[in-house]
Amino acid sequence: MRANLSLGQIRGGLRTGVPLLRLTRWSMALTVAAAPLYVLRWRLGPIPTTLLETLILLTICLYAITLVIERAPLPRRTGLEVPIALFLVAGAVAVFAAPDHRGALGIYRAYLLEPVALYYVAVAILDSVAVVESLLAAWAVGAIVFSGVEILTVAYAVVTHSLNPGHAVAALGINPNSVAIYLEPVIAMAAGFALFGRRRNAAIAIFAIVLVAELATLSRGGLVSLAALAGIAIVTATNLRLRLAMIGASAVGVLAVLALPIISTRVEDTTSPTYGTLENRGRIWAATFRMLHDHPVLGAGLNAYQSTMAPYRLADRNLRPEPYPHNIFLTTWTELGLLGLVAFTWLFAMLLIAPWRALSRSSGIYKPILWGTGTAFAMLLVHGLVDSPYWKNDLSVEFWILAALEAFALVSVSLKQRRRAA
């Protein structure tokens, strides 16, 4: 990703005391903290909406008013403009390709248009370290509260003997795998600040709380993502003692996972030849490829995977209707067609690679942000091999907020280099 935002944006292109700008930043922070509350839904006449969408639109409206009155801060180029444009064009085409245009338009609005708009608002208003720290603090508070709800939900199920490891409960009635995917970037960011940040004790506390919630989801994809996190931390650690300590902690973690009764049962079920998750996903992927063989260019269309897959499930009695094919790239292909797959893969690759290229040149808060965002996208990639990160209200917002934080850190590192060179 090119780091080519203007110097004026980083320094703050307008008076930081402007009430409207402060209000926009508070609204952005609240939106990020409350992302899981998309489960609170209602209708405005014929239009369905959620609390999360209301907060997104409030933030965008406040920013638009600020922009009209103050003529600043303007969103700048971040180097992602071409793949973002292709991504949105693919989504618009997928709306027309879908059999249910109205339902597809709702998904396009909630998963593509609004999160991308929020990204550009964030790129504009996240113009100082203090503002970014406030956003991260709000996100951390929201994640801790959400983690607490997850832990209490699972603990209650254990105490009342109602926990079914095969169909685990989760906070707010959300799918456990989706909860795990949402928590993984928080874990990555907390780990980044624990390794490189100034407030290590707070970061370690956040990491520990959210890690327990992640384990409580019983998500096997989450366990693999945590293994990826541990591997990245060990490889990138510069202190030998720290590296040895993390290797030891990782080994203890693996033994604990294999020893804990409920989690170990989930791990053992993964490779079962009859009902194991890998066997089941293999069936889903095979059927999805049969569908894509017949619809290679446009896929199924937005919000049309279940209906389009109906005839392809008939060949396998073990297949049930699924919202998505449990793979981030297959999901993108089925939803947005080949153009969307190319655009999303391009975006993901840039967001995954750019932080690591700049990490060695970074310092201060920018190092934990770059390490955290790079690790977060790596964890999403790993989990995305067996699930569908991004394709949910809160997950799409989280994806683009991570991208905005990464852009802030990249441009800051680039500007520091320019000043040194001058």
Disulfide bonds with the S-S distance in Angstrom:
none
